[in-house]
Amino acid sequence: MKKQYEILPSLPPYGPMYIPLTPNDTRSNNPYSEGFVVRFFTSSEESWVANFTLGATSFYQVFEFPQTDVILVIAGGMGYAMNRNQFKPLSFFGYSITKALRIDSSEVVIVECGSLIVINSKGEELVNKLVSETTESDVRGESAIKDLSYQGRIVHGYSYDSRSKPKEWVTFTLDLDSGRLNGGSYLRYYYGEDEFIAVEKKNWWKSLFNI
């Protein structure tokens, strides 16, 4: 299989002008300053260089889907869905991405603050679920979601509960087909779209006496 992209160490000093790419609502660095530089190879065996504006983290990753010509680029936490034959991004996702997990050849699961985002091989967002009620754990720099894995069509992981006493990591699963989330610290406190319900965790012996 021919190469569809390559990560460059810097902007090329010669050749055609690179294409600066940035979300319209981003107020970060000037798009003409050096960001994450990637060369794309088109179906017609030409090439072009993209200069991606960075997000808010130090996470960088590229995932390719040869069957659709779509390439997902995560540039310092900012996500871009690209078609290697087009200069304009298909979509944008995230700004503070810290982790990403490839699911076979069809999807990528992304950790964005306390949420899981699922992007398919067409660059479309299939799922966006809040899993943790906080964005970071008490461990400095560690995301509130950790140990992502998958078995079949089920994603497994842990989300951090900063409200519980003692604070703890809570297991969760995400069904990729239905989008249904089970477990996780967010569902302990929030139900529906915006309704907030504080759930008091009781000792087991208190429940016997309705205390």
Secondary structure, 3 states (H helix, E strand, C coil): CCCCEEECCCCCCCCCCCEEECCCCCCCCCCCCCCEEEEEECCCCCEEEEEECCCCCCCCEEEEECCCCEEEEEECCEEEEEECCCCCCCEEECCCEEEEEEECCCEEEEEECCEEEEEECCCCEEEEEECCCCCECCCCCCECEEEEEEECCEEEEEEEECCCCCCEEEEEEEECCCCCEEECCHHHCEECCCEECCCCCCCHHHHHCCC
